[in-house]
Amino acid sequence: MNATQIIKALKNGSFVKSVLVTQPAMLKKFEGLFTVTKKTVVTVNTGIEYSNQKDVIAKRASGVLPKEPQPLPWGEWSDYPYEIAHKDTVYNRLYIKGVPTVAYFIDGKQVTKVEAQKLCKAFDSYEYKVTLASFAEAVLTVSSAKKAKALTARFGGEFVKVVKVSKPDCITVKQESLVSLVQNGKELLS
C-alpha cells in the first residue's frame, strides 16, 4: 500500500509519527560530489479538513486568510483531502502537531545544519505574504522568493514581503519522501 492508501485507512484526524527523507538541491559546484540528506521526524495529523482547524478559523476571522477557501496555488487534488498531483508527482497533505526533529547527513554521515547548508541551495521553507488581484491576502509556503513571485504572477497578484514562520498550517510532501508512518508503535508504511 502507498502512503495515501494507508492514511485513508486511518480514522480522519489520526496522529501518526512520520519520517520524511529528502535530498535538498545542491549548489552547482557540488553536484555529483556529495549527497546531502535531510531527515525529519514529526507527529502529524492526517485526513483533516484544512478549513476546520482552529488556527485557520482564527486567521479567516482576523482577515489574515481569505474568508473562503482558495484554489491550490499549484497542483490538483487527486484524492481530497489526502493527495495532490502535480507534474507527474504525488504529494500528501499532512498537518504538523508537535516540534519536528531534523537531522542532516552528507554521504551518510550526520552533520550540522550549517555544514549541510554550505553545499545546498536554500532548503528552509518560508512564508511569503502575497496580495492577490482580488485584494485579499493569501499566505503561500514555498522555498524561494523566485517561486513566490512566479505564483504571484500566475494569480495576478503583487509580491509584498517575506515573513519566516516557525510552523505552517499544513505541509505538502512528496509521497516518495514519506518513508515511515508509525501509529501506536506499529510501522504502517513498509
N, C-alpha and C positions, 0 to 999 in steps of 0.2 A: 504494500500500500504506500502511496505517496503522502506527503505532509497534509495536503488538502483533505484527502480521504480520512486520515487519522483525526484531524481537527474537527471535521464534520461529524465523526462518530462520537466525539466527546459532547457532553452536555454544553450548550451555549453558556459562556461565562466561566468555563473551567479554567483553573490555574494550572499551568504546566511549566516546568523548568525547561528552557530551551538553550541549545548551544548553536551558535552561528559562527561559521568559519568562512572568512572572506580573504581575498588577496587584493589589497589596495593597489591602485595604479602606480606603477613605478615611474620615477623620473627617467627620461630617455637615456641618460648616460649610464644608468644602472640596469636597464632592461637586459634580461638574459644572463646577468652576472649573479644576481641574488633572487631569492624568493622570500617575500615578506608575507606573513600570515597574521591575521587579526582574529583572535578567538574571543567571542563574547558569550558569557553565561548570564542569563537573566530569566526571572519568572515573568511569564506573560499571561494575559487573559485572552481567550480565543472565542471566536464566533459571536462577538457582541456588536451591537449597533452603535456606530460612532456617535450619532446624534443623541443617544440616551446616556452618555457619560456625564457625570456631574460637572467636570471641568468644561466640557463642550457646551453644556446648557448655560453655565455661568458666562462663558465667553460670548455666546449668542445674545444673552440678555444684556451684557455690558457693551455690545457693539464691536467687540474685538473680532468676532467672526460674523459673517452674514447671517441674517435671521433664518434663511432657508439653506438646506444643504446644496452645495455646488457640485458640478461635474468634476470627475477626477482631472487633475492637471495633466496627466499622461496615462496612457493605457486604457483598457476597458475591463469592466467587471466580467470575468468569465464564470464565476461561481460566487455570487454575493452572499454574505459579506466575508468570504474566506480567501478568494483568489482573484488576482488581476493578471491579465495577459498584456504584454507589450513587446513588440518586435521579436516574436518567437521565443520569449522568455516568460516563465510563470513566476509570479510573486505571491507571497502570503501576507495578509494583513494581520498584524499582532498588536497587542496593547501592553506596554511595559507596566509592570506592577512590581516595584522594587528597584534596587540600585544594581545596574549591571556590573559584572566583574569582567574586566578586559585584560587580555594578555597578548603580547606581540612576540613574534618569532621571526628570526632571519635564518633561512636554511635549516629550520627545525630547532634552533637554539633560542630559548627565551631571552628577550632583550627588553629594554625600557621603551616606552612610547617615543621618547626623544630620539633614541637610536634608530627606531623604525622610520620615524618621520624624515630623517636625513636622506633616506633612499626613495621616499614616496612623494607623490603629489598630495595635496591636502586630502585627508580622509576622515575628517570630522564632519558631521552634519551641522549645518547652521540653519537658523530660521530666517527666512527672508520675508520681510513685510512688503507686500505688493499692492498697489492701488489699481484696481481694475477699472475699465471704461465705465462701469455702472456706478463708480464712486464708492462701491463697497470695498472693504479691505479683506483680503484673503491672506492666509499665512501658509507659505509653502516651505517644506523642509527639503532642501537639496544640498548638494555638496560643494557648489561653487557659485560665485556671482554670475559667471557666464551662463550657467543653467537657469538661474533665476531670471536673467534678462531675456533668455530665449522663451521661457514660459510666459513672461510678462508680454512679450511681443505677440505670442500666439493668441493671448486673450485680450489684446488691445489695451493693455494697461501701461502704467508708468512705474519704473523701478524706483523705490523710495529709499530704503536703507536696510542694513544688515543688523540683525539682533541675534546674538548667540543665546541659546536657551539650554537648560540642563535636561529637560525631559519633554519630548514631543507627546502629543495626544495619542499617536499611534506610530507604528513603524511598518514599512512595507519591505520585505526581504525576499531576495531571490530564493526560490524553493530549493535550488541546489546548494545554497549556503546553509540551510537549516539541516544540521547533521544529527541532532538529537532532540527528542521530546520525552520528558520523564514526568510521570504523574504517580504519586504515592510509591515512589521508589522503583517503578516499573518503566523500562525503556519501551516506548511506543513506536519509535521510528527506527526500524532495523532491517 
